[in-house]
């Protein structure tokens, strides 16, 4: 499969401050990705698969309390990150919530050291009203990557329920959550009811938001290149039985009190989602970039009282 190399990326993060990567990187056809996936819990496993171009991996944490097929929550790291320590640091609370409520946590991993230092997700660069959100396998390596993970899960139906899928992430991973939800919802609308974003919302060309640079075309910000219109996906109305709820999280000083561009992008996503008649829930607190105050709030928002994600309740001692 030929990879279409017109992709753009969200931010790399140092502490609570965002910056764009200007470091040159070998092209996707010249470099090999270094796999870093790992878990810190006894119930964790690393799976190896292919996106059709690169060997990839993902970290999967299956609760010890597993009793029948469980829903699946994906978490996507920010730019420069990896899935090396799934179940600790930021994702530690998510892993505990999975054990408590009976869902599987999958930490996805972007290609490492291929498009920049660390891991960068391949979100299509050109997204316009004319193109729609491009979701074919050749439009982004993440489409066949996520499909490969779902195929692995589907081979184990006694443990994993692929009719209850949820995507989430922060910063660049937030952008991927939005993008991949759009694509997977298009393929299987009955399997996805909600997604979550944190610290990256909606960028539109000419909106005045300061944004990280396109790693392939550093003279432009993502979403501002000639022919660009939206990043990371076009908001769409969803009228199927489940609909599609957006759980939009951010902090008002993201990335700084003087320039809260990422926070403003989250406001833009919320407005677009509400204007389309979709369900949305916003949580805007104080803090910086990817400063997550409560993963429990994210999980509760995604579940939305349906029991699709919080399928059981285990008292942890």
FIKOL-726749 format. One record per residue (C-alpha): residue number from 1; x, y, z; residue in one letter. Coordinates in nm, 3 decimals. Layout:
# residues N
<pt NUM, <X, Y, Z>, 'A'>
...
***
This chain:
# residues 317
<pt 1, <0.000, 0.000, 0.000>, 'X'>
<pt 2, <0.136, 0.337, -0.094>, 'X'>
<pt 3, <0.132, 0.588, 0.184>, 'X'>
<pt 4, <0.007, 0.932, 0.087>, 'X'>
<pt 5, <0.263, 1.162, 0.248>, 'X'>
<pt 6, <0.042, 1.469, 0.283>, 'X'>
<pt 7, <-0.009, 1.455, 0.656>, 'X'>
<pt 8, <-0.010, 1.713, 0.931>, 'X'>
<pt 9, <0.057, 1.687, 1.299>, 'X'>
<pt 10, <-0.055, 1.839, 1.623>, 'X'>
<pt 11, <0.178, 1.956, 1.894>, 'X'>
<pt 12, <0.476, 1.825, 2.080>, 'X'>
<pt 13, <0.466, 1.905, 2.449>, 'X'>
<pt 14, <0.732, 2.012, 2.695>, 'X'>
<pt 15, <0.581, 2.040, 3.039>, 'X'>
<pt 16, <0.261, 2.234, 2.994>, 'X'>
<pt 17, <0.382, 2.436, 2.693>, 'X'>
<pt 18, <0.319, 2.349, 2.332>, 'X'>
<pt 19, <0.560, 2.396, 2.048>, 'X'>
<pt 20, <0.591, 2.290, 1.686>, 'X'>
<pt 21, <0.864, 2.058, 1.568>, 'X'>
<pt 22, <1.106, 2.207, 1.318>, 'X'>
<pt 23, <1.352, 1.920, 1.343>, 'X'>
<pt 24, <1.406, 1.759, 1.004>, 'X'>
<pt 25, <1.315, 1.393, 0.979>, 'X'>
<pt 26, <1.372, 1.126, 0.718>, 'X'>
<pt 27, <1.080, 1.061, 0.490>, 'X'>
<pt 28, <0.843, 0.780, 0.573>, 'X'>
<pt 29, <0.995, 0.569, 0.296>, 'X'>
<pt 30, <1.348, 0.599, 0.436>, 'X'>
<pt 31, <1.303, 0.552, 0.810>, 'X'>
<pt 32, <1.198, 0.260, 1.027>, 'X'>
<pt 33, <0.981, 0.305, 1.332>, 'X'>
<pt 34, <1.120, 0.193, 1.667>, 'X'>
<pt 35, <0.853, 0.011, 1.865>, 'X'>
<pt 36, <0.827, 0.122, 2.228>, 'X'>
<pt 37, <0.497, -0.028, 2.349>, 'X'>
<pt 38, <0.492, -0.164, 2.702>, 'X'>
<pt 39, <0.266, -0.210, 3.003>, 'X'>
<pt 40, <0.315, -0.187, 3.376>, 'X'>
<pt 41, <0.035, -0.415, 3.494>, 'X'>
<pt 42, <0.025, -0.795, 3.516>, 'X'>
<pt 43, <-0.281, -0.801, 3.293>, 'X'>
<pt 44, <-0.113, -0.600, 3.018>, 'X'>
<pt 45, <0.011, -0.730, 2.687>, 'X'>
<pt 46, <0.179, -0.580, 2.382>, 'X'>
<pt 47, <0.041, -0.673, 2.044>, 'X'>
<pt 48, <0.236, -0.649, 1.719>, 'X'>
<pt 49, <0.074, -0.579, 1.385>, 'X'>
<pt 50, <0.117, -0.393, 1.058>, 'X'>
<pt 51, <-0.044, -0.085, 0.906>, 'X'>
<pt 52, <0.052, -0.209, 0.561>, 'X'>
<pt 53, <0.371, -0.004, 0.551>, 'X'>
<pt 54, <0.527, -0.024, 0.897>, 'X'>
<pt 55, <0.534, -0.274, 1.178>, 'X'>
<pt 56, <0.332, -0.127, 1.463>, 'X'>
<pt 57, <0.235, -0.213, 1.818>, 'X'>
<pt 58, <-0.025, -0.131, 2.081>, 'X'>
<pt 59, <-0.040, -0.183, 2.458>, 'X'>
<pt 60, <-0.351, -0.361, 2.584>, 'X'>
<pt 61, <-0.459, -0.375, 2.949>, 'X'>
<pt 62, <-0.736, -0.626, 3.013>, 'X'>
<pt 63, <-0.890, -0.611, 3.364>, 'X'>
<pt 64, <-0.835, -0.910, 3.588>, 'X'>
<pt 65, <-1.204, -0.886, 3.672>, 'X'>
<pt 66, <-1.290, -0.967, 3.309>, 'X'>
<pt 67, <-1.617, -1.157, 3.292>, 'X'>
<pt 68, <-1.744, -1.176, 2.938>, 'X'>
<pt 69, <-1.684, -0.943, 2.643>, 'X'>
<pt 70, <-1.579, -0.597, 2.757>, 'X'>
<pt 71, <-1.594, -0.256, 2.586>, 'X'>
<pt 72, <-1.272, -0.099, 2.465>, 'X'>
<pt 73, <-1.132, 0.248, 2.531>, 'X'>
<pt 74, <-0.842, 0.374, 2.318>, 'X'>
<pt 75, <-0.604, 0.638, 2.450>, 'X'>
<pt 76, <-0.376, 0.823, 2.207>, 'X'>
<pt 77, <-0.065, 1.002, 2.336>, 'X'>
<pt 78, <0.048, 1.349, 2.238>, 'X'>
<pt 79, <0.319, 1.436, 1.984>, 'X'>
<pt 80, <0.658, 1.297, 2.075>, 'X'>
<pt 81, <0.505, 1.032, 2.302>, 'X'>
<pt 82, <0.473, 0.655, 2.293>, 'X'>
<pt 83, <0.287, 0.365, 2.455>, 'X'>
<pt 84, <0.596, 0.260, 2.649>, 'X'>
<pt 85, <0.437, 0.265, 2.995>, 'X'>
<pt 86, <0.069, 0.200, 2.943>, 'X'>
<pt 87, <-0.103, 0.180, 3.278>, 'X'>
<pt 88, <0.118, 0.430, 3.458>, 'X'>
<pt 89, <0.171, 0.806, 3.456>, 'X'>
<pt 90, <-0.125, 0.966, 3.275>, 'X'>
<pt 91, <-0.285, 0.633, 3.186>, 'X'>
<pt 92, <-0.257, 0.486, 3.535>, 'X'>
<pt 93, <-0.593, 0.628, 3.639>, 'X'>
<pt 94, <-0.753, 0.501, 3.319>, 'X'>
<pt 95, <-0.623, 0.149, 3.386>, 'X'>
<pt 96, <-0.769, 0.157, 3.739>, 'X'>
<pt 97, <-1.100, 0.283, 3.603>, 'X'>
<pt 98, <-1.099, -0.002, 3.351>, 'X'>
<pt 99, <-1.057, -0.251, 3.634>, 'X'>
<pt 100, <-1.335, -0.084, 3.833>, 'X'>
<pt 101, <-1.587, -0.045, 3.551>, 'X'>
<pt 102, <-1.500, -0.341, 3.330>, 'X'>
<pt 103, <-1.343, -0.196, 3.018>, 'X'>
<pt 104, <-1.022, -0.264, 2.828>, 'X'>
<pt 105, <-0.762, 0.012, 2.788>, 'X'>
<pt 106, <-0.560, 0.025, 2.467>, 'X'>
<pt 107, <-0.271, 0.270, 2.446>, 'X'>
<pt 108, <-0.201, 0.334, 2.080>, 'X'>
<pt 109, <0.147, 0.421, 1.962>, 'X'>
<pt 110, <0.236, 0.657, 1.678>, 'X'>
<pt 111, <0.527, 0.588, 1.445>, 'X'>
<pt 112, <0.846, 0.657, 1.639>, 'X'>
<pt 113, <1.126, 0.875, 1.495>, 'X'>
<pt 114, <0.987, 0.857, 1.141>, 'X'>
<pt 115, <0.828, 1.200, 1.102>, 'X'>
<pt 116, <1.004, 1.375, 1.388>, 'X'>
<pt 117, <1.158, 1.312, 1.729>, 'X'>
<pt 118, <0.934, 1.063, 1.908>, 'X'>
<pt 119, <0.588, 0.960, 1.795>, 'X'>
<pt 120, <0.371, 1.154, 1.550>, 'X'>
<pt 121, <0.025, 1.055, 1.429>, 'X'>
<pt 122, <-0.048, 1.078, 1.057>, 'X'>
<pt 123, <-0.357, 1.294, 1.021>, 'X'>
<pt 124, <-0.436, 1.400, 0.662>, 'X'>
<pt 125, <-0.320, 1.748, 0.572>, 'X'>
<pt 126, <-0.586, 1.842, 0.315>, 'X'>
<pt 127, <-0.934, 1.826, 0.466>, 'X'>
<pt 128, <-1.196, 2.046, 0.300>, 'X'>
<pt 129, <-1.566, 2.063, 0.232>, 'X'>
<pt 130, <-1.487, 1.928, -0.114>, 'X'>
<pt 131, <-1.276, 1.632, 0.001>, 'X'>
<pt 132, <-1.466, 1.549, 0.317>, 'X'>
<pt 133, <-1.263, 1.386, 0.593>, 'X'>
<pt 134, <-1.036, 1.141, 0.404>, 'X'>
<pt 135, <-1.070, 0.798, 0.565>, 'X'>
<pt 136, <-0.931, 0.546, 0.316>, 'X'>
<pt 137, <-0.633, 0.329, 0.411>, 'X'>
<pt 138, <-0.409, 0.538, 0.187>, 'X'>
<pt 139, <-0.511, 0.866, 0.348>, 'X'>
<pt 140, <-0.354, 0.799, 0.687>, 'X'>
<pt 141, <-0.148, 0.516, 0.831>, 'X'>
<pt 142, <-0.368, 0.533, 1.140>, 'X'>
<pt 143, <-0.674, 0.399, 0.954>, 'X'>
<pt 144, <-0.523, 0.057, 0.873>, 'X'>
<pt 145, <-0.342, 0.064, 1.208>, 'X'>
<pt 146, <-0.664, 0.094, 1.407>, 'X'>
<pt 147, <-0.837, -0.154, 1.174>, 'X'>
<pt 148, <-0.559, -0.405, 1.249>, 'X'>
<pt 149, <-0.609, -0.360, 1.624>, 'X'>
<pt 150, <-0.984, -0.407, 1.585>, 'X'>
<pt 151, <-0.924, -0.725, 1.382>, 'X'>
<pt 152, <-0.704, -0.859, 1.664>, 'X'>
<pt 153, <-0.978, -0.784, 1.915>, 'X'>
<pt 154, <-1.247, -0.940, 1.695>, 'X'>
<pt 155, <-1.053, -1.267, 1.692>, 'X'>
<pt 156, <-1.112, -1.285, 2.070>, 'X'>
<pt 157, <-1.488, -1.220, 2.105>, 'X'>
<pt 158, <-1.503, -1.393, 2.441>, 'X'>
<pt 159, <-1.299, -1.108, 2.592>, 'X'>
<pt 160, <-1.341, -0.799, 2.373>, 'X'>
<pt 161, <-1.666, -0.639, 2.259>, 'X'>
<pt 162, <-1.592, -0.448, 1.940>, 'X'>
<pt 163, <-1.950, -0.318, 1.927>, 'X'>
<pt 164, <-1.859, -0.083, 2.215>, 'X'>
<pt 165, <-1.562, 0.126, 2.105>, 'X'>
<pt 166, <-1.444, 0.458, 2.246>, 'X'>
<pt 167, <-1.154, 0.682, 2.140>, 'X'>
<pt 168, <-0.977, 0.947, 2.346>, 'X'>
<pt 169, <-0.646, 1.130, 2.370>, 'X'>
<pt 170, <-0.464, 1.452, 2.448>, 'X'>
<pt 171, <-0.297, 1.714, 2.228>, 'X'>
<pt 172, <-0.205, 1.546, 1.900>, 'X'>
<pt 173, <-0.373, 1.233, 2.034>, 'X'>
<pt 174, <-0.687, 1.439, 2.085>, 'X'>
<pt 175, <-0.674, 1.530, 1.718>, 'X'>
<pt 176, <-0.637, 1.163, 1.630>, 'X'>
<pt 177, <-0.930, 1.073, 1.856>, 'X'>
<pt 178, <-1.148, 1.315, 1.660>, 'X'>
<pt 179, <-1.016, 1.200, 1.322>, 'X'>
<pt 180, <-1.023, 0.823, 1.379>, 'X'>
<pt 181, <-1.367, 0.841, 1.542>, 'X'>
<pt 182, <-1.496, 1.012, 1.228>, 'X'>
<pt 183, <-1.353, 0.731, 1.014>, 'X'>
<pt 184, <-1.456, 0.438, 1.231>, 'X'>
<pt 185, <-1.805, 0.581, 1.287>, 'X'>
<pt 186, <-1.844, 0.596, 0.911>, 'X'>
<pt 187, <-1.752, 0.227, 0.884>, 'X'>
<pt 188, <-1.951, 0.097, 1.182>, 'X'>
<pt 189, <-2.200, 0.354, 1.316>, 'X'>
<pt 190, <-2.358, 0.106, 1.559>, 'X'>
<pt 191, <-2.026, 0.050, 1.738>, 'X'>
<pt 192, <-1.939, 0.406, 1.843>, 'X'>
<pt 193, <-2.147, 0.643, 2.055>, 'X'>
<pt 194, <-1.893, 0.894, 2.192>, 'X'>
<pt 195, <-1.534, 1.018, 2.175>, 'X'>
<pt 196, <-1.322, 1.244, 2.396>, 'X'>
<pt 197, <-1.075, 1.522, 2.323>, 'X'>
<pt 198, <-0.839, 1.714, 2.549>, 'X'>
<pt 199, <-0.623, 2.014, 2.457>, 'X'>
<pt 200, <-0.692, 2.007, 2.084>, 'X'>
<pt 201, <-1.026, 2.083, 1.923>, 'X'>
<pt 202, <-1.107, 2.225, 1.579>, 'X'>
<pt 203, <-0.876, 2.440, 1.365>, 'X'>
<pt 204, <-1.009, 2.615, 1.054>, 'X'>
<pt 205, <-0.802, 2.806, 0.804>, 'X'>
<pt 206, <-0.803, 3.177, 0.875>, 'X'>
<pt 207, <-0.941, 3.148, 1.229>, 'X'>
<pt 208, <-0.639, 3.330, 1.377>, 'X'>
<pt 209, <-0.540, 3.046, 1.611>, 'X'>
<pt 210, <-0.168, 2.992, 1.651>, 'X'>
<pt 211, <-0.104, 2.629, 1.567>, 'X'>
<pt 212, <0.193, 2.395, 1.530>, 'X'>
<pt 213, <0.358, 2.380, 1.191>, 'X'>
<pt 214, <0.295, 2.111, 0.934>, 'X'>
<pt 215, <0.600, 1.891, 0.970>, 'X'>
<pt 216, <0.625, 1.843, 0.591>, 'X'>
<pt 217, <0.560, 2.206, 0.507>, 'X'>
<pt 218, <0.700, 2.404, 0.803>, 'X'>
<pt 219, <0.629, 2.735, 0.631>, 'X'>
<pt 220, <0.261, 2.670, 0.711>, 'X'>
<pt 221, <0.073, 2.598, 1.029>, 'X'>
<pt 222, <-0.140, 2.284, 1.024>, 'X'>
<pt 223, <-0.471, 2.375, 0.870>, 'X'>
<pt 224, <-0.327, 2.687, 0.700>, 'X'>
<pt 225, <-0.156, 2.541, 0.393>, 'X'>
<pt 226, <-0.282, 2.624, 0.043>, 'X'>
<pt 227, <-0.584, 2.401, -0.003>, 'X'>
<pt 228, <-0.627, 2.336, 0.370>, 'X'>
<pt 229, <-0.953, 2.410, 0.548>, 'X'>
<pt 230, <-1.000, 2.193, 0.859>, 'X'>
<pt 231, <-0.785, 2.012, 1.116>, 'X'>
<pt 232, <-0.817, 1.734, 1.229>, 'X'>
<pt 233, <-1.161, 1.642, 1.082>, 'X'>
<pt 234, <-1.479, 1.799, 0.952>, 'X'>
<pt 235, <-1.756, 1.805, 1.213>, 'X'>
<pt 236, <-2.053, 1.602, 1.088>, 'X'>
<pt 237, <-2.414, 1.557, 1.201>, 'X'>
<pt 238, <-2.499, 1.209, 1.328>, 'X'>
<pt 239, <-2.860, 1.092, 1.317>, 'X'>
<pt 240, <-2.818, 0.717, 1.365>, 'X'>
<pt 241, <-2.958, 0.539, 1.669>, 'X'>
<pt 242, <-2.652, 0.605, 1.887>, 'X'>
<pt 243, <-2.556, 0.942, 1.746>, 'X'>
<pt 244, <-2.209, 1.065, 1.838>, 'X'>
<pt 245, <-2.141, 1.254, 2.157>, 'X'>
<pt 246, <-1.832, 1.473, 2.184>, 'X'>
<pt 247, <-1.671, 1.491, 2.530>, 'X'>
<pt 248, <-1.459, 1.805, 2.501>, 'X'>
<pt 249, <-1.205, 1.874, 2.776>, 'X'>
<pt 250, <-0.951, 2.154, 2.804>, 'X'>
<pt 251, <-0.808, 2.422, 3.028>, 'X'>
<pt 252, <-0.864, 2.794, 2.986>, 'X'>
<pt 253, <-0.490, 2.872, 2.990>, 'X'>
<pt 254, <-0.400, 2.620, 2.716>, 'X'>
<pt 255, <-0.124, 2.661, 2.620>, 'X'>
<pt 256, <-0.088, 2.990, 2.811>, 'X'>
<pt 257, <-0.299, 3.261, 2.966>, 'X'>
<pt 258, <-0.167, 3.508, 2.707>, 'X'>
<pt 259, <-0.243, 3.282, 2.411>, 'X'>
<pt 260, <-0.505, 3.013, 2.486>, 'X'>
<pt 261, <-0.521, 2.895, 2.124>, 'X'>
<pt 262, <-0.578, 2.528, 2.205>, 'X'>
<pt 263, <-0.855, 2.616, 2.449>, 'X'>
<pt 264, <-1.013, 2.832, 2.180>, 'X'>
<pt 265, <-0.995, 2.538, 1.938>, 'X'>
<pt 266, <-1.189, 2.331, 2.191>, 'X'>
<pt 267, <-1.451, 2.606, 2.211>, 'X'>
<pt 268, <-1.470, 2.597, 1.830>, 'X'>
<pt 269, <-1.524, 2.220, 1.828>, 'X'>
<pt 270, <-1.798, 2.249, 2.090>, 'X'>
<pt 271, <-1.978, 2.521, 1.895>, 'X'>
<pt 272, <-1.958, 2.324, 1.571>, 'X'>
<pt 273, <-2.085, 2.009, 1.742>, 'X'>
<pt 274, <-2.380, 2.185, 1.907>, 'X'>
<pt 275, <-2.465, 2.373, 1.585>, 'X'>
<pt 276, <-2.497, 2.040, 1.403>, 'X'>
<pt 277, <-2.746, 1.915, 1.659>, 'X'>
<pt 278, <-2.509, 1.657, 1.803>, 'X'>
<pt 279, <-2.471, 1.583, 2.172>, 'X'>
<pt 280, <-2.170, 1.735, 2.344>, 'X'>
<pt 281, <-2.042, 1.788, 2.697>, 'X'>
<pt 282, <-1.770, 2.037, 2.784>, 'X'>
<pt 283, <-1.534, 2.047, 3.081>, 'X'>
<pt 284, <-1.321, 2.362, 3.086>, 'X'>
<pt 285, <-1.113, 2.419, 3.398>, 'X'>
<pt 286, <-0.793, 2.606, 3.482>, 'X'>
<pt 287, <-0.450, 2.477, 3.389>, 'X'>
<pt 288, <-0.215, 2.416, 3.101>, 'X'>
<pt 289, <-0.176, 2.188, 2.803>, 'X'>
<pt 290, <-0.273, 1.825, 2.867>, 'X'>
<pt 291, <-0.320, 1.896, 3.236>, 'X'>
<pt 292, <-0.593, 1.637, 3.294>, 'X'>
<pt 293, <-0.784, 1.694, 3.614>, 'X'>
<pt 294, <-0.997, 1.379, 3.611>, 'X'>
<pt 295, <-0.996, 1.073, 3.389>, 'X'>
<pt 296, <-1.305, 0.961, 3.580>, 'X'>
<pt 297, <-1.492, 1.257, 3.436>, 'X'>
<pt 298, <-1.381, 1.157, 3.086>, 'X'>
<pt 299, <-1.503, 0.799, 3.136>, 'X'>
<pt 300, <-1.835, 0.916, 3.284>, 'X'>
<pt 301, <-1.888, 1.154, 2.994>, 'X'>
<pt 302, <-1.816, 0.883, 2.737>, 'X'>
<pt 303, <-2.050, 0.637, 2.906>, 'X'>
<pt 304, <-2.326, 0.901, 2.928>, 'X'>
<pt 305, <-2.536, 0.683, 3.158>, 'X'>
<pt 306, <-2.574, 0.411, 2.892>, 'X'>
<pt 307, <-2.361, 0.137, 3.050>, 'X'>
<pt 308, <-2.181, 0.097, 2.717>, 'X'>
<pt 309, <-1.843, 0.179, 2.875>, 'X'>
<pt 310, <-1.904, 0.150, 3.249>, 'X'>
<pt 311, <-2.047, -0.197, 3.205>, 'X'>
<pt 312, <-1.982, -0.321, 3.558>, 'X'>
<pt 313, <-1.885, -0.192, 3.900>, 'X'>
<pt 314, <-1.606, -0.358, 4.099>, 'X'>
<pt 315, <-1.513, -0.226, 4.443>, 'X'>
<pt 316, <-1.134, -0.192, 4.452>, 'X'>
<pt 317, <-0.961, -0.250, 4.788>, 'X'>
***
